[in-house]
Amino acid sequence: MKAYELRHINWSLNASSFLPFIQLQELDLDGNYLSDLSHSRNLKELWLDANYLEGSIPESITSLTSLTTLTLDNNNLTGSLPQEGGLCNLKNLSLLNLAVNEFEGQLPACLGNLTSLRTLYLNKNRFEGTFPSSLFHALRSLTAIFLSDDNFSGSFSLSSLANQSNLKVFSISCSNAHLKLETENPPFIPSFQLRLFRIHKCSLNEANNKTMPTFLLHQYDLLALELSHLNISGTFPSWLLTNNTRLSYFNLTHNLFTTPFKLNPASKLLQMESFDISSNPIRDEMPSHIGYIFPNLISLNMSSTSLRGYFPASIGEMRQLNDLDLSNNNLFGSLPQEFGQGNNELRFLKLSNNNLSGSCLPIGSNFTHLLSLDLNNNNFKGKFQGGFMNSTGLIMLDLSANQLFREIPSWIGKFQDLSYLILSQNSLTGSLPESFCNLTKLSYLDLSHNTLSGSLPSCLNMPLLMYLHLQGNHLMGSLPSTLANSSSLLTFDLMHNKFSGRIPRWISSFSSLRVLMLKENKLEGSIPTHLCELKNIRLLDLSQNKLSGGIPYCLNNIGFGNMDAASEIEIGSFIVSWTTRSSLYRFGSITGKVFVLKEKQNVTLCKVQEVDFTTKSRYESYKGSILNFMSGLDLSSNQLRGKIPSNLGYLSTVHALNLSNNQLEGPIPETFSSLKQIESLDLSHNKLTSRIPAQLTQLYFLSFFSVAHNNLSGMTPDMKNQFATFGSASYEGNLFLCGPPLPQNCSIGGRNRQPHHLDTDDFRDAFLWSFVGAFGVFFISVIIVIYLNPYIFNYKLLVLERVITSYLYE
């Protein structure tokens, strides 16, 4: 037996089981649990990928001196490679694959003695030290080099590979900024013709203003080229497309290429399947003939390139197109009919952030395989048209920030696979159709900032829902109890509507909830204590309602960001995934050829969510990753009474606390000095009494503070730390407060005056006596005026009677 293969069976194997096969030359055990290995002197090929091997490479492997192929990809191997012996004993190796392990340290120089080595995979380890240029200079038979995501430092000039006449593949990406790549120092004419060339996220040609590698002018057989995230400057290198007519994969994303962007209309690159030039400041006209040049494209990405002009009708000629992204450009006009009817393989279409107009999709569009459609932030106008009718398999639909109006059509219920529906910032009216209840797979629903009205359908059933945004509409009625089925909710935003009634008990079932926004509705009753069960809340806004009663003492049970890492969930963004065809580029380690493998794979897209919250007396939008760090509690503008619970001072991770515009009374709790992360504290427009706790000056992150319009007394806090930045507006409307920054001085006759502490009864008595005295002076003044004018005595007497009556009734 010369070959034996047991791949991906997930057996736990002892390799001594193969000892009887003394003539065994090839052993493939990929994807198993190999715990021991005994040697066979005749073994030539050993494939041990994904076998959960740990520690250093066993001696039983490095003693197999007949090996020509050794692959240890995707294990848990660690440590440094021996500088002598070890792998260097395997003189006959043609293929060595150490990828996706945790090897560290420097590469042994003795690897340069493996003169038969043709293919070397070192990617995704922790190798470090100076880049081993001399090693690659010694290995003259190399055909393919994979060096991605290691920790090498120093500099590496590709001119050291100039005489590697067999080189077909060179791939490197840099996980740090310590490695400097040079292609122009010195410039060179290579002896090789590459098939695959990839440099990703490296420091390239810094001494030459990050210019394009000129040795590529001498390459004519490229099948795959990637120069991404390198900030290469200069004009767009159209010559690469002219010189390499067999290109299948072309990726120049995240560079600084500029106009002109010229594609030869007479040429056809029939093998081109993936073309990505996104995130370059090209600023040129969109080529109208692009569909004829790349008729077999599967993926086209020209987003964020400042291309302008009409949407090319010729894209309809790309019959195999799966993914199209032209977002963040300056395209205008309507989508052509030829595009809608020509392509029937499209799965992903993203045209957001342009100036496109007309109907969202041409009527009669034939996108039967469409899974994701993102047209947000354009000028599409009119009713919710039926250009989507053939795309009933949609998973994501984003039409936000357009000019759509009228009702949401009832046929929306046919899209039963929808997971993400975003129709915000339009002018949609009417109530939600009953067919909305068919959308049971929704995970993200955003209908915010429209003019929707009426009640939510009582049949709503969205058990997978995680994000609900209905804010900024005219929705009314009580919240339907069927929403209680959405137990996975993370964001629940119903701000700026007309919902009424009490806060329902079932909200407490949302144990994963991070954001609860009920601001500016018509909710009434007391704040229910069951809200305290929502221990993972980060943002809670109940402001501008008609809530009454006291503040629950148990609110300190809510984490406001203080939670275990195990329960932490990213809420600033969400992932949209779908399955699409893709071209994967493989290097045949045996044949030495690059080939294209067409397969289906899952693709993900990160979308950002946004939440509005008032802090520091400003209405702010928190978007993306900042949502994972912001925390706040807003109970302002209600009818809350009673004292502020001292337990609120234990919300040590809250960033914003707003209790303003209520009828709260009593002192400010001294425990508020424990709000160590607080940035905004608003207690204004209440009936708070007593002194301001001096310990509040220990709140070092505080940037907004207001206790204005209360009944506070005594001295203001010392003007130090953050309190040195607060002006008199923070304290105005408190008659018995004194000290800077207020104009009232707390000293009398050069001696410090201790402010008199007024409790509620003392304050009421003082107010009544001052009122009686003022009224007495007013009464006597009126009598004197009348006495001096006897001719109008009778008239004044009548006026006086009315004045006295009105004062008494007040």
Buried (B, 14 or more C-beta within 10 A) or exposed (E): EEEEEBEEEEEEBEBEEBEEBEEBBBBBBBBBBBEEBEBBEEBBBBBBBBBBBEEBBBEBBBEBEBBBBBBBBBBEBBEBBBBEEBBBBBEBBBBBBBBBBEBBBBBBBBBBBBEBBBBBBBBBBBBBBBBBBEBBBBBEBBBBBBBBBBBBBEBBBBBBBBEBEEBBBBBBBBBBEBBBBBBBBEEBEBEBEBBBBBBBBBBBBEEBEBBBBBBBEBBEBBBBBBBBBBEBBEBBBEEBBEBBBEBBBBBBBBBBBBBEBBBEEEEBBEBBBBBBBBBBBBBBBBBBBBBBBBBBBBBBBBBBBBBBBBBBBBBBBBEBBBBBBBBBBBBBEBBBBBBBBBBBBBBBBBBBBBEBBBBBBBEEBBBEBBBBBBBBBBEBBBEBBBBBBBBBBBBBBBBBBBEBBEBBBEBBBBBBEBBBBBBBBBEBBEBBBEBBBBBBBBBBBBBBBBEBBEBBBEEBBBEBBBBBBBBBBBBBBEBBEBBBBBBBBBBBBBBBBEBBEBBBEBBBBBEBBBBBBBBBBEBBEBBBEBBBBBBBBBBBBBBBBEBBBBBBEBBBBBBBBBBEEEEEEEBBBBEBEBEBBBBEBEBEBEEBBBEBEEEEEEBEBEBEBBBBBBBBEEEBEBBEEEBBEBBBBBBBBBEBBEBBBBBBBBBBBBBBBBBBBBEBBBBBBBBBBBBEBBBBBBBBBBBBBBBBBBEBBBBEEBBBBBBBBBBBBBBBBEEEBBBEEBEBEBBBBBEBBBBBBBEBEBEEEEEEEEBEEBEEEEBEEEEEEEEEEEEEEEEEEBEEEBEEEEEEEEEBEEEBEEEBEEEEEE
